[in-house]
Amino acid sequence: MTDTPSSQNERRQAEADILSRYLPSGYTAEHDVISGAPSKASPPHLSSPAEEPQDSLTLQGGDIHREIFKIGARARLPARAATFANRKPRRSSTFGPSTNDITPTDQRAPGGFRRQFLQRQQRRFNSVTNPVTRNFVSFLDLYGSFAGEDLAESEDESALDSADEEAEAQTNETRPLLGRRKSTRRAEREGEATTVKSFFTLLKAFIGTGIMFLPKAFRNGGILFSSITLVTVSLISCLCFHLLLLCRQRYGGGYGELGVAIGGPRLRALILGSITISQIGFICTGIIFTAENLASFLDAVTSSPIAPLNGKALIAIQLVVLIPLALIRNISKLGPAALLADVFILFGLVYIWYYDIATLASHGLHPTVELFDPHDFTLTIGSAIFTFEGIGLLLPIQSSMAQPEKFSRLLYIVMIIITIIFTSIGALCYATFGDHTRVEIISNFPQTSKLVNAVQFLYSMAVLVGTPVQLFPAVRIIETSLFGERASGKRDGATKWKKNAFRAAITVLCGLIAILGASDLDKFVALIGSFACVPLVYIYPALLHFKGVAESRWTKVGDALLMFVGLGAMVYTTVITVSRWIEG
């Protein structure tokens, strides 16, 4: 089925809207675009010579990024002019070339047929070879809307101006006169991601650094209790995810917008506050984990009996790296770092599986393994909730799908897979090392092995480079509340430096919290899971469903019961975790 001209124009306009926020203002490629258009067509928005933008070729490297500027220029052309400016071969149902085939001129060039064959093969396997996001525009569109919130940076003045022009040009005004303003184009744009891409993106959303804390969680609760806890947390999480999706189906919007629509501004503030606390908790946990793993790595590769750097020094070194990264305004620039982190994490998991299975096959179960530990089992609950916390990306991933109605089934499949992965990692490591299981599980493996040293270092780098991506949503939420949504550093230099100072201060604060929590990382993880993640995953979805969707009596009773259990679990596990921390 071919795309209609209107759908092509909408897709072209959507891409231009994303790019406009990150290209320098005052430059265009309209001259090249309209060269093939009729003479009557003229570039829009040129009411006077003083307003005429400069040619993008005058920029450094202008010939390299010329095609990017052409995307926005084509979107601004009148519909008639665009038909001449962007001529493509028409698709035929039987014999005609598709829009993605190379032209006859390119086919006659040396190696033309071979090039066409490779392009077709790449398209055939595109969903497997490029599963998450195909370019930086797609990455920005997904991760710039964490929890369904429009967190795209407002430093680009052209983006603000284009939003104003859009509001003035629309004849059918759907934007509210009062209230929180958001991007209409983002809200109305249809997703394009295939089911396979969304599958891998969901895996990426759930499998992170939290999986490394599960072996110690199994040590705290016992192998049987911890396995049952993980499966139970997974089932309850699926139920709460389903409730949130039902609310989204009726009201639309992101997590915070659902809070406004159903519970008012205060509920939205609670939701965004919990998101901020949880993200900061993840960052602090990652900093501690990286410091402890790097300390073990340095101790293994150096011959000195005294550790060259202690944990506090390694945390300070991380801050030197993280502060400049925290100043990055465009989250798309953090995309390669996030993908690199995923590769390192996968490498570490494969080695853990290999070593544990080989050791258990040769030596059997460790003699100190217990089925249940009545003293520290509450720490297991908080750690399990911490590991399954991926609710922030559910709504953006669903919005990015071309067939969002398939998201629920896809989510359940992913939850089954990650439950198997999480349970296997925790149970295998605890069965292998027993009471000697450490929080930084990689330190349990033979430190004389170069492969283990490589896994330690690469996993530490994975956590380190992934930290700025986790910091971005928390920083943007707090920045929006402090400076306003339309405060631009390009319009006011003082605002930009205030934001820079704020981001640096948040990063330093995370470092200080990490130093305080470094003494008991497993208890710190359990505390974050109990206090910050429980409301996000178990209380707020049930509350939203109770107030906005539930109609029958029994449905409301179920929602109330889920809220009560979630609140009780949060208070109980938080109190017990804090008391264990004080005791030990």
Secondary structure, DSSP 8 states (H G I E B T S, - for coil): ----HHHHHHHHHHHHHHHHTTS-TTEE-HHHHGGGS-TT---TT-SSGGG--EEGGGSTTTTTSHHHHHHHHHHHS-HHHHHHHT------SSSS--TTS--HHHHHSTTHHHHHHHHHHHHHTHHHHS-S-SSHHHHHHHHTTGGG--------HHHHHHHHHHHHH-SS--S-SSS----HHHHH----B-HHHHHHHHHHHH-SGGGGGHHHHHHHH-HHHHHHHHHHHHHHHHHHHHHHHHHHHHH-S-HHHHHHHHH-HHHHHHHHHHHHHHHHHHHHHHHHHHHHHHHHHHHHH---SS-SS-HHHHHHHHHHHHHHHHT---GGGGHHHHHHHHHHHHHHHHHHHHHHHHHHHHH-S-TT--S--TTTHHHHHHHHHHHT--GGGHHHHHHHBSSGGGHHHHHHHHHHHHHHHHHHHHHHHHHHHGGG--SSGGGGS-TT-HHHHHHHHHHHHHHHHHHHHHHHHHHHHHHHHHH-TT--TTT-HHHHHHHHHHHHHHHHHHHHHHHHHGGGHHHHHHHHIIIIIHIIIIIHHHHHHHHHT--SHHHHHHHHHHHHHHHHHHHHHHHHHHHHHHH-
